[in-house]
Structures are given as structure tokens and as C-alpha cells.
Amino acid sequence: MVNINFPGFIDVAAENRDGRRIQVLGGSMARSVNRFDQSFLSSDFPRSPPKLYITAETDDFDSRALAQWRNEGFDVEYLPMGKGGSEYSAKLHEISRRELGPCERFGIVAYGDAAAACLLHFHNLDNDHELRLGCLVAYYPGQIPDPESRYPGGIQVLVHFAGGEVGVVKRAQLAGIQGKDRARARQIDSGLGVGGRLLGIKYPAYSYDAEPGFAEHDLKEYDPVSAELAWTRSLSTARKAFQMDADLETVVDTNIQASAAKFFTQDVKQTMSTFTNTTPHVTHMPTLTGGIGASELQSFYADFFVNTHPETLELTLVSRTIGVDRVVDELHVSFKHTEEMPWILPNVPPTNRRVEIMIVSIVAFKAGRLQHEHVYWDQASVLMQVGLLDPKLLPERAKEKGATSMPVVGKEAARRMLGKEKDYEQGQADNELIPSFWGDSEDVNKGSRDQSSKKKGKEPAGNDKQDRPENEEGNSDHEQDGRAESTSALPDRTKGNAEEEESPSDEQN
């Protein structure tokens, strides 16, 4: 017996004969660096597209799923499971030994029974002794290995569960002799794509409220919501394994400029150039305006968007969150309603009222281009500000039940996000629509909201100002810098003083 000990890397004991099994006794294989780690090479070293095997039970597979991965820059090959068993294990052994470039690894995305087989196969170090597997994404496997154990070699593992239970396979061992694999059913709570560490699993695992097959476009079980959420997580895992940091910031900047163009210029061509070629769509959710497909979108932007904005329109980017394939922007939008604006107030003639709202834009990217944009805002606030909604005008049935007004706020909500309201920091609530909040409850902490209660002629419930410390310097440097940097990407459309007084016709809400 030969003892091998590399401190901090691996401790093993191996028999002094070629071709014999190596048994891992200690060390941290999950944290060890191996010679196929791509970070070993410089960033400018020429690389081939990462090799990704898609595998499932059928002889062919969902062509859209294969195309999705190819469009993200992967060299995709489909590997049918066939009859499974030893024949399939031999296929997995074979791909582990295929010739790759320096420091290159491969990945596997497996579905159903193939996912279970791959999880069990690569859990054994002998089946990938050179540690060439970089990531393993498993969709709705029927079985998984012992949740308490880890995968060797720093493999990025991700599991998407569907259905109510999964078989947990454990191998019995007595006096060092391995017995048969035994599977025990474990319940999985149906989820909304959340979880992260289900069943105590040591790698990310999520449960979806969907049936097995939810991620395959050509099956009746296909669920677009669950599939899209799982896709984002799968893409993130693969990019992390292959160190494929997508330059989304550049893409975002390009699209912000295009967004600015669609608001402030008539260059519809520039706007359309940022979309994918595969049925993109834009939906303004409160009004269901927008378009599906390039032709419809071009018509929408040309006829109902770019020529409908008043000169007073101003945009301020308040925050931005960048994910693996999505960008979420939080925007402050203000304008005087002097033009008909079909995207936000369809069929409403100009009211000459000033509007300030917060808009949230969620942009999804495929292959580095805009696939869809979903835009949200508080339409009740918009209608209130232009005089089409009076919170005091209630149906008689609502009055009979004790309602006194509709829970709607005006431009103060948007102004508060810019920190423009006295006595409030950026984004703070006041709970003025909840009268009982200012009642006798002693465990309510107002902190910096004391001023609001004084405006109402009430003392706050409890005087626990110290429980909510105030920031005497206002917004943090991070918030201020973020806004300054974000707004610089947008054209300066400020007309006069941004704090100009409204005319008598601009009724304050």
C-alpha cells in the first residue's frame, strides 16, 4: 500500500499496482483545484466553445432546448440514453475520456431517467478520475445519491425536481465491503421554483410546481414559467463552471441607449436592432400594450410610441439589477400629459396634468439580445394623477361594507423614491392608508416617521425613535453614485427647473 498525502489537496491510499482502484480517505475533493480548471490559463488563451452533452431517454430531443444552449455559445451534442444500464454507463465513461484541449472540461444537462443515471454515475470518483466533468444539471431525476455526500472535483451540480417524491440511493457498507444500492422514497414539497437546499442536499436543488417534462417544449407537460426559471438557473451554473462571464453590462448599455432612443427619437430601427430574431415581445402589463414579433413591435413603436411623448418627459434610472440573463431597471418617470400617450393612457385625450410614477422594467436576454421586456407601474396612481380616478368615489356596495376611500396614492410615492419628500429618506413608507397602524399598539416602531404622525395630529404608537436610526446625511453614497451613473446613459430631457411649480391646472393629488 502506498500512502499519498498532499496537504490541502488530497489524502489517498492506493495499492502499489497499476490499474487498481484509488480510495479517497480524506481531504477536500470538492474544494481542490485540478489541472483541468480553466482558471489555470490566462483569460486571453484561445479556447474552444465549451462542450455540453444533452442527454435523455429518447432517440431525439427537443430541438428548441438544443438551440438555446448553442445560441449561448456551447458546443452541443445530444447523447441518447438508449436502453440504459451498462450500455449507457459505457457511453458516460467514453465521453469522460474524449480528447479535449488544455484545461478544458465538459458539461452535462440530463433529463428524467438519464438525469438520475448521470447523478449516480458521476458521484463515483472512479467514473471521472481525471475530473473533467465541469457541470451536471439534472432535470426531474427519479433518483439521487445520498444527499449528505458531495461530488468530487468541484463539479457544479444543479437539480430541478418535479413531482412529489424522489428515490434517495444509499450504498450499504459493512466492514469495508460495499453492499447493494438501496433506494428509499423521500417526499419533496411542491414549490414555486424555490428551495436551494432541499432534503439537506449539499448542492443547489429546487422544486417546481410542475410535472416531469416541464422544461421540454415538445411535451404536453411543458410549463413555460417553470421552464424559464429553471433555464436561468441552469445557464448560471454552466457559465460558472466554464467561467463564461457574459458581458451583459455592454448589452444593457446598448439597450438603455436604444430605450432612450425609443423614448426620445424616431429611430425605430435602432430600437429594433436590440431584439432577437425569434419572436421577441414587449408588454406594458397595466395596459397590455406592446407587441409580439418584429413586425408588430416595429408597428407599435413607430405608430404608438416614439411620436407620442410630451417634451416634458423625464427618466431617472434609480436602480439596476443584473442577473445571468435578465436585467431589472427601476425608473422614475415624470411628464405633463399634453399629448395622447397610447402605451400608458390609451384612448385618453391630453389632460394637461403632471404625472410622476415609478416603472419597473424586466428585460430578458437570449444569446446576448433582448428576448422580451415586461414593464410594470401603478396604473391606479396614473389615473388618479390625470383626474380619471377619485379615491372618494366608491360603489354603494363598498360603502355599505364600511369602505371610505380607495387605497391609492399619487405622485408622492414616486417622489419619495428620489428622496424629494421632507422627513422621509429614499423609499420610506408612511402607512397613512392603514389608520390602525397609528393606534394603540405598543409594539409599533415609527422611528423617523414621527413627523408623519405629527402632520396627522397624532402621536405614534410608542416613542421608539431609537429603534429605527435616521441617516442624518440622507441617501448613501452608493445610492447617489448609482443614480448619477445610471442617468448619465439617458439623454437630458430636463425642461427648465425639475422642481418647477405646477400651474393651477396641474392639480395636486
SVG drawing of the C-alpha trace seen along z (x, -y; Angstrom):
<svg xmlns="http://www.w3.org/2000/svg" viewBox="-75 -78 79 85">
<polyline fill="none" stroke="black" stroke-width="0.4" points="0.0,0.0 1.3,-3.5 0.2,-6.4 -0.1,-9.7 -0.5,-13.0 -0.7,-16.4 -1.7,-18.7 -4.7,-20.9 -5.3,-18.9 -6.0,-15.2 -5.1,-12.4 -5.4,-8.9 -4.2,-5.4 -3.6,-3.4 -2.4,0.1 1.0,0.3 -0.2,1.9 -1.3,0.2 -4.9,0.0 -6.1,0.6 -8.9,-1.4 -7.9,-4.6 -10.0,-5.1 -10.5,-8.6 -9.8,-8.6 -9.7,-12.3 -9.0,-15.8 -11.4,-18.1 -12.0,-16.9 -14.9,-19.4 -12.6,-22.3 -9.4,-21.0 -8.1,-22.6 -7.4,-20.2 -5.3,-20.5 -8.4,-20.9 -9.6,-24.0 -9.9,-26.7 -8.7,-29.4 -5.2,-27.9 -4.9,-29.6 -4.8,-33.3 -8.1,-34.9 -6.7,-35.6 -5.7,-32.0 -7.5,-30.7 -10.4,-28.3 -12.9,-26.2 -16.6,-26.6 -17.4,-24.5 -18.5,-21.0 -22.0,-20.3 -23.8,-17.0 -27.6,-16.9 -28.9,-13.5 -32.4,-11.9 -34.2,-8.6 -35.4,-9.3 -33.5,-8.9 -34.0,-12.6 -34.7,-15.6 -36.4,-19.0 -34.8,-21.0 -35.6,-24.3 -33.7,-23.3 -30.7,-22.3 -30.8,-25.6 -31.0,-27.6 -27.7,-26.2 -26.0,-26.6 -27.1,-30.2 -25.4,-30.8 -22.0,-29.7 -21.9,-26.0 -20.8,-23.1 -23.8,-20.9 -24.1,-17.2 -27.1,-15.1 -26.5,-11.7 -29.5,-9.4 -29.7,-7.1 -30.8,-4.1 -31.5,-1.0 -29.7,-2.4 -27.8,-0.2 -24.2,0.8 -24.6,-0.3 -25.3,-3.9 -22.6,-3.8 -20.2,-2.9 -21.2,-5.9 -20.7,-8.1 -17.3,-6.6 -16.4,-7.2 -17.2,-10.9 -15.1,-11.3 -12.1,-10.1 -12.6,-12.1 -9.8,-14.3 -10.2,-17.9 -8.0,-21.0 -5.7,-22.2 -7.6,-22.7 -10.9,-22.1 -13.8,-20.3 -17.3,-19.3 -20.8,-19.6 -23.9,-17.5 -27.6,-18.5 -29.7,-15.4 -33.4,-14.8 -35.6,-12.2 -34.0,-8.7 -30.9,-9.9 -30.6,-12.6 -30.8,-10.0 -28.2,-7.8 -25.8,-10.7 -26.1,-11.8 -25.4,-8.3 -22.6,-7.6 -20.5,-10.7 -21.0,-10.6 -18.3,-7.8 -14.8,-9.3 -13.7,-6.2 -16.1,-7.3 -14.3,-10.6 -11.0,-10.1 -9.4,-12.9 -12.1,-15.3 -13.1,-16.5 -16.8,-17.0 -17.3,-20.7 -21.1,-20.8 -24.0,-18.5 -27.6,-19.8 -30.3,-17.3 -33.9,-17.8 -36.6,-15.8 -34.5,-12.8 -36.3,-9.9 -33.3,-9.1 -30.4,-10.9 -27.4,-9.8 -27.0,-10.2 -27.8,-13.9 -25.2,-14.1 -22.4,-13.3 -20.6,-15.7 -19.5,-15.4 -15.7,-15.2 -13.5,-17.7 -15.5,-20.8 -18.3,-19.8 -21.1,-22.4 -24.2,-20.4 -27.8,-21.6 -31.0,-19.6 -34.5,-20.6 -37.2,-18.5 -40.8,-17.9 -43.4,-15.6 -44.0,-14.6 -41.1,-12.3 -37.6,-11.1 -35.7,-8.0 -32.6,-8.5 -29.9,-5.9 -27.5,-4.8 -24.9,-2.1 -24.7,0.2 -21.2,0.9 -20.1,3.4 -16.5,3.9 -15.3,2.0 -17.2,4.2 -19.7,2.4 -23.2,3.9 -26.1,3.3 -27.5,-0.1 -30.8,-0.7 -33.3,-3.5 -35.7,-5.0 -38.5,-7.3 -38.4,-10.8 -41.2,-13.4 -40.5,-16.7 -42.8,-19.6 -44.2,-21.1 -42.7,-24.6 -42.6,-27.7 -39.1,-27.1 -37.6,-27.9 -35.7,-25.7 -32.0,-25.8 -31.1,-23.1 -34.0,-20.6 -33.7,-17.3 -30.4,-18.6 -28.7,-18.2 -25.2,-19.7 -25.7,-21.2 -28.4,-23.6 -31.7,-21.8 -35.1,-23.4 -38.7,-22.1 -41.2,-23.3 -45.0,-23.2 -45.0,-21.3 -44.9,-17.8 -41.8,-16.0 -41.2,-17.2 -41.9,-20.8 -38.7,-22.0 -39.2,-20.3 -41.1,-22.4 -42.4,-19.4 -44.1,-17.7 -47.7,-18.3 -46.2,-18.8 -44.3,-21.8 -44.7,-24.7 -43.2,-27.9 -43.0,-29.7 -41.2,-26.8 -39.1,-26.1 -37.9,-29.7 -37.0,-29.9 -35.1,-26.6 -33.3,-27.8 -31.9,-30.9 -30.5,-28.7 -29.1,-26.1 -27.4,-28.8 -25.9,-30.4 -24.5,-27.0 -23.0,-26.3 -21.4,-29.7 -19.9,-29.5 -18.4,-26.1 -16.8,-27.3 -16.1,-30.8 -18.2,-32.3 -19.0,-35.7 -21.3,-37.2 -20.7,-40.9 -24.3,-41.8 -23.2,-45.3 -22.3,-46.2 -25.6,-44.7 -27.5,-46.6 -25.8,-49.9 -26.7,-49.3 -30.3,-48.6 -30.5,-51.6 -29.3,-53.8 -31.9,-52.1 -34.6,-52.6 -33.6,-56.2 -33.9,-56.3 -37.4,-54.9 -38.4,-57.5 -36.7,-60.5 -36.0,-59.9 -37.8,-58.5 -35.1,-55.9 -37.2,-52.7 -34.5,-50.8 -32.1,-51.3 -34.6,-50.1 -35.4,-47.0 -31.8,-46.2 -31.5,-45.1 -34.1,-42.3 -33.6,-38.7 -34.7,-37.2 -37.0,-34.6 -40.4,-36.2 -39.4,-38.9 -42.2,-40.7 -42.7,-43.7 -45.7,-44.0 -46.7,-47.0 -48.6,-45.0 -51.0,-47.5 -52.4,-48.4 -51.4,-45.2 -49.9,-47.4 -46.8,-46.4 -46.2,-43.9 -45.3,-40.3 -42.8,-39.6 -40.6,-42.0 -43.3,-43.3 -45.8,-44.0 -43.2,-45.6 -42.0,-47.9 -45.5,-49.0 -46.1,-49.7 -43.0,-51.7 -43.4,-53.6 -47.1,-54.5 -47.9,-54.4 -44.8,-55.1 -41.9,-57.3 -44.1,-60.1 -46.4,-60.3 -44.1,-61.6 -44.5,-65.2 -41.4,-67.4 -41.6,-67.3 -40.9,-63.6 -38.0,-62.8 -36.5,-59.4 -34.3,-58.7 -32.7,-55.3 -32.9,-54.7 -31.5,-51.1 -30.4,-48.2 -30.1,-44.6 -28.2,-42.4 -28.7,-38.6 -27.4,-35.8 -30.0,-36.5 -32.1,-39.3 -31.8,-43.0 -34.3,-44.7 -34.4,-48.5 -36.3,-50.7 -37.1,-54.1 -38.6,-57.3 -40.8,-58.7 -42.4,-62.1 -44.3,-64.0 -47.0,-66.6 -49.9,-64.9 -50.1,-67.3 -50.0,-64.6 -52.1,-61.4 -49.8,-58.5 -51.3,-55.2 -48.8,-53.0 -49.7,-54.3 -53.1,-56.1 -54.7,-54.6 -57.7,-56.5 -57.3,-59.3 -57.1,-62.8 -54.5,-65.1 -55.4,-66.2 -52.6,-68.8 -51.9,-67.1 -48.4,-66.3 -47.7,-62.6 -44.9,-61.1 -44.6,-57.3 -42.1,-54.5 -41.7,-52.0 -40.1,-48.6 -38.7,-47.1 -37.7,-43.4 -35.6,-42.6 -34.8,-39.0 -31.9,-38.2 -31.3,-35.2 -27.9,-34.8 -27.0,-38.3 -30.0,-40.1 -33.3,-41.2 -35.9,-38.5 -38.7,-40.2 -39.4,-43.2 -42.1,-43.3 -42.9,-46.7 -44.9,-47.4 -46.3,-50.5 -49.1,-51.6 -51.9,-52.4 -54.3,-53.5 -51.8,-56.2 -51.6,-57.3 -55.4,-57.5 -55.6,-59.4 -53.0,-62.0 -54.7,-62.7 -58.1,-63.1 -59.7,-59.9 -59.9,-58.3 -61.3,-59.9 -60.5,-57.8 -63.5,-59.1 -66.0,-57.9 -66.9,-54.4 -69.6,-52.0 -72.6,-51.9 -71.9,-48.2 -68.4,-49.1 -69.7,-52.0 -72.2,-49.7 -69.4,-47.4 -67.6,-50.3 -65.1,-51.4 -64.4,-55.2 -61.9,-55.5 -59.8,-53.6 -56.2,-52.8 -54.5,-54.8 -51.6,-57.3 -50.5,-59.9 -47.1,-61.3 -45.8,-61.3 -44.8,-57.6 -42.6,-58.3 -41.1,-61.4 -40.2,-59.5 -38.0,-57.2 -35.9,-60.2 -35.7,-61.4 -37.6,-64.5 -40.1,-64.4 -39.3,-66.2 -39.0,-64.0 -38.5,-60.8 -35.5,-59.1 -35.4,-57.3 -38.3,-54.8 -39.6,-55.0 -43.2,-54.2 -45.6,-56.1 -48.6,-53.7 -51.1,-56.6 -53.5,-54.3 -53.5,-52.0 -55.2,-54.0 -54.8,-51.2 -51.1,-51.5 -51.2,-54.7 -53.5,-53.2 -52.8,-51.9 -50.4,-49.0 -47.3,-49.4 -45.0,-47.3 -45.2,-49.5 -41.9,-51.4 -42.1,-54.6 -38.6,-55.9 -38.1,-58.6 -41.8,-58.6 -42.7,-60.8 -43.0,-63.7 -45.7,-62.0 -47.8,-61.3 -47.4,-65.0 -48.7,-66.0 -51.8,-64.0 -52.1,-65.4 -51.3,-62.1 -48.6,-60.7 -47.0,-57.5 -47.8,-54.2 -44.8,-54.1 -42.0,-56.5 -39.3,-54.2 -37.4,-56.5 -34.1,-55.0 -35.2,-51.6 -35.0,-53.0 -31.9,-55.2 -32.0,-58.0 -29.4,-58.7 -28.6,-62.3 -26.6,-62.5 -29.6,-61.4 -29.0,-58.8 -25.9,-56.6 -23.0,-57.4 -23.8,-54.1 -27.3,-55.1 -26.3,-58.6 -23.5,-57.3 -25.7,-54.6 -28.3,-57.2 -25.7,-59.6 -24.0,-56.8 -27.3,-55.4 -28.9,-58.6 -25.8,-59.6 -26.8,-56.9 -30.1,-58.7 -30.5,-61.9 -31.0,-65.0 -34.6,-65.9 -35.0,-68.3 -37.1,-71.3 -36.4,-74.2 -36.3,-73.5 -37.2,-70.0 -38.9,-71.3 -40.9,-73.9 -44.2,-74.8 -47.2,-73.3 -49.8,-75.5 -53.3,-75.7 -54.5,-73.2 -51.9,-70.7 -54.0,-69.5 -52.0,-68.2 -53.1,-64.8"/>
</svg>
